Amino acid sequence: MLRLAITVQGVVQGVGFRPFVHAAATARGLAGWVRNRTDGVRIEVEGPAPLVEDFQRALEREAPPAARLARIYVEQQAPRYEEDFHILDSDPGAPPRPSVPADLATCPECLAEVATPGERRFRYPFTNCTRCGPRWSLIESLPYDRARTAMQRFAMCADCEAEYRDARDRRFHAQPIACPACGPSVRLLTPEGRQLGEGEAALRGAVEGVLAGRVLALQGLGGFQLLVDATSPEAVARLRQRKRRPEKPFAVMFPSLVALRAACMPTPAEEAMLTSPAAPILLLRKPPPGSARALVAETVAPGNPWLGALLPYTPLHRLLLELAERPLVCTSGNLSDEPLCTEPAEALERLHGVADLFLVHDRPILRPVDDSVARMGPDGPLVLRRARGYAPLPLSLGADIPCLLGLGGQLKGTVSLSTGDQVVVSQHLGDLGSLEGSRLLERTVEDLLRLLEARPVAIACDLHPDYASTRLGERLAASWGVPLLRVQHHHAHIAAGMAEHGLSGPVLGLAWDGAGLGADGTLWGGEALVVEGARFRRVAHLRPFRLPGGERALREPRRAALGLLHELDGTVATHLREAFTPREADVLAAMLERGLQSPLTTSMGRLFDAVAALSGVRAQAGFEGQAAMALEFAAGEHEAEAPYPLPLRNGEPAVADWEPLIQALLVDRERGAPASLMAGRFHAALVRLAEALALRVGLPHVVLSGGCFQNLRLLRDTQARLRAHGFEVWTPRQYPPNDGGLSLGQLAVAARRYEEERNVSRHPR
């Protein structure tokens, strides 16, 4: 006889792990028990030694698909000669560790039940089991039990209770279990809160409104979404006007994979990602304009060859889309730059004047969780917005570190918290510039600290003093009496990529993005850094230029172009005459001459904007990054004739001089070259610059990060060029290369600094 005590840590709660353990033990005739603990799952199992050893191997070999086993501790104990195997009540006594999965898309078995007449859950919008359904959006505390979730207010009926207790049932210990008799329900409301219907009538009324061109606010899994008919230009225009989102692309939800194939061109790998438990919004190739396959209105993603597509990931979405029998725009339920609405009362207030109908339910949403966004990159999936389906899955740092808190930046906010050897990065929080955004940041910090019962010994934030995250870091550090580590923006970008791939350095990091405050007080963004441990060295950057009006240049690429031309010879009238009125040109020229509200920058993102304006692609932008996206689309897939010259001048740091590039581009413009040629030559110039930087620095590992590397052409061509020289090239994949990865990078720098200080204290000179 052999008895083992086994502790399993990782994502092992809310994924059917205890039922799996129970089935694996009873199938082998073993005795003992399994229970949830705040740090994972504890198992005690006994029986004939060969069978116990086979059970131990099965834990890793046969675990549920959504489980992620990080560590398994095994200890031999004296046999107790028990007869049965049981699932015991949870033990809340151990220190909490990340053990809960992300919200999981509805599994095929549950979808089949919802679609089958006569089934108990036929057309029930909240059907789920141990393999699918809400998790992160409804957990209140650990360990993961129904009494610690938003489902605690719903008492199980006798039928659900029987399923929950039956070890042979798919819903054995499924914490969000529910049915029409005992679970949440839906209601349809007017903007004034008057009820129009409930249950099936509410679903049908909501879809009738959408098909009539109205805007529906839907209380989904992690917050409200706004839905309109994606085939109707008029409905899309109405949503754009009300949401104050004039041009930024909308995501589209399709009723099925068959319907999606009729409107997009997914690859088999992309289809696998769309139908995975994460079920993100995935950027897919659109058919050519005017194609018979172009079912979605062009105004959904104007001028964009990509469409953000997704499939229904809850039964509620599936029922609505089946009734609609067409694709629907499905976008975040907020005004631009504001956080998601999560509660009906909040939505009725904040979305008043935006939505015509409100489809709500009574299952509380404990934290806002937006849809994730991803695309297929050269090496596989790339997560661009990490939320539903991915957060809060932890990342292992490979060694225990103290509890640290990273607060991220101002845009695409996230929060990171370390516990043991793992880091939890929160779901995407959005932009934090509004009062609601800064409050959401603070609530998210409180939520993570409470859930993991953590108290940070240090806080990491950005250098920028005016970010909401920096101000919160200053308040918390003063209140808790802990150090505040300010991490340079681009250092954090590279450190996040290093942490994800387990790199300690030295690496060459190319951090190309919009802008972040540099160590010298200017706005960096076209940086080459050598990063090792907690330190970085700036080895090269773009030649600086001024941005007249500062942040206004984010929406006006013409201003970045004006800043470049001013650095050359002030040829505003010749090359940008059509972009400015005479009055505007005079005012901005005077600002540049005096350096008034015209900060210096080395931003690669603003160089993209300037080239977009000078090449005639885009002089004004409806949202940040639109001009750079348009330039990428203009370049297309065609090889450029020759890259523009972008020499790397000698020095420490070296300077990438864009002047020859701009001069050559202006020559092309004067001779009437097509924008596609100019865009292609520009992209090729950046690839050659990356090559020159890597060859000059000579380190074998190169990390590419920052928002510019969301550009698929730039990423693909840079990777290929560097790998042809034998460099190992790393890019963020599980975490965004944009500012959504900053909090992870900040925490990684703080962890490295702690490790170095600990080593110094152990081995003083």
HELIX and SHEET records of a PDB file:
HELIX    1   1 PHE A   17  ALA A   27  1                                  11    
HELIX    2   2 ALA A   49  ARG A   61  1                                  13    
HELIX    3   3 PRO A  108  ALA A  115  1                                   8    
HELIX    4   4 ARG A  146  ARG A  148  5                                   3    
HELIX    5   5 ALA A  150  ARG A  153  5                                   4    
HELIX    6   6 ALA A  158  ARG A  165  1                                   8    
HELIX    7   7 GLU A  200  LEU A  211  1                                  12    
HELIX    8   8 PRO A  233  LYS A  243  1                                  11    
HELIX    9   9 LEU A  257  ALA A  263  1                                   7    
HELIX   10  10 PRO A  268  LEU A  274  1                                   7    
HELIX   11  11 GLU A  298  VAL A  300  5                                   3    
HELIX   12  12 PRO A  315  ALA A  324  1                                  10    
HELIX   13  13 PRO A  344  ARG A  350  1                                   7    
HELIX   14  14 LEU A  435  LEU A  451  1                                  17    
HELIX   15  15 ALA A  468  TRP A  480  1                                  13    
HELIX   16  16 HIS A  489  HIS A  501  1                                  13    
HELIX   17  17 GLY A  550  LEU A  554  5                                   5    
HELIX   18  18 PRO A  557  LEU A  568  1                                  12    
HELIX   19  19 VAL A  572  HIS A  575  1                                   4    
HELIX   20  20 ARG A  577  ALA A  579  5                                   3    
HELIX   21  21 PRO A  582  ARG A  594  1                                  13    
HELIX   22  22 MET A  604  LEU A  614  1                                  11    
HELIX   23  23 GLN A  626  ALA A  635  1                                  10    
HELIX   24  24 GLU A  659  GLU A  670  1                                  12    
HELIX   25  25 ALA A  675  VAL A  697  1                                  23    
HELIX   26  26 GLY A  707  GLN A  710  5                                   4    
HELIX   27  27 LEU A  712  ALA A  724  1                                  13    
HELIX   28  28 ASP A  739  GLY A  741  5                                   3    
HELIX   29  29 LEU A  742  ARG A  762  1                                  21    
SHEET    1   A 5 ARG A  68  GLN A  77  0                                        
SHEET    2   A 5 LEU A   2  VAL A  11 -1                                        
SHEET    3   A 5 GLY A  40  GLY A  47 -1                                        
SHEET    4   A 5 ALA A  31  ARG A  37 -1                                        
SHEET    5   A 5 PHE A  85  ILE A  87  1                                        
SHEET    1   B11 GLN A 195  GLU A 198  0                                        
SHEET    2   B11 VAL A 186  LEU A 189 -1                                        
SHEET    3   B11 LEU A 357  HIS A 361 -1                                        
SHEET    4   B11 LEU A 216  GLN A 219  1                                        
SHEET    5   B11 PHE A 224  ASP A 229 -1                                        
SHEET    6   B11 LEU A 328  SER A 332 -1                                        
SHEET    7   B11 ALA A 251  MET A 253 -1                                        
SHEET    8   B11 TRP A 306  LEU A 310  1                                        
SHEET    9   B11 ILE A 281  ARG A 285 -1                                        
SHEET   10   B11 VAL A 373  GLY A 377  1                                        
SHEET   11   B11 GLY A 380  ARG A 385 -1                                        
SHEET    1   C 6 LEU A 395  SER A 396  0                                        
SHEET    2   C 6 GLN A 422  VAL A 425 -1                                        
SHEET    3   C 6 SER A 416  THR A 419 -1                                        
SHEET    4   C 6 LEU A 404  GLY A 406 -1                                        
SHEET    5   C 6 ALA A 458  ASP A 462  1                                        
SHEET    6   C 6 LEU A 484  VAL A 487  1                                        
SHEET    1   D 7 LEU A 648  ARG A 649  0                                        
SHEET    2   D 7 ALA A 654  ALA A 656 -1                                        
SHEET    3   D 7 ARG A 535  LEU A 542  1                                        
SHEET    4   D 7 LEU A 523  GLU A 532 -1                                        
SHEET    5   D 7 VAL A 507  LEU A 517 -1                                        
SHEET    6   D 7 HIS A 701  SER A 705  1                                        
SHEET    7   D 7 GLU A 728  TRP A 730  1                                        
SHEET    1   E 2 PHE A 545  ARG A 546  0                                        
SHEET    2   E 2 LEU A 600  THR A 601 -1                                        
END                                                                             
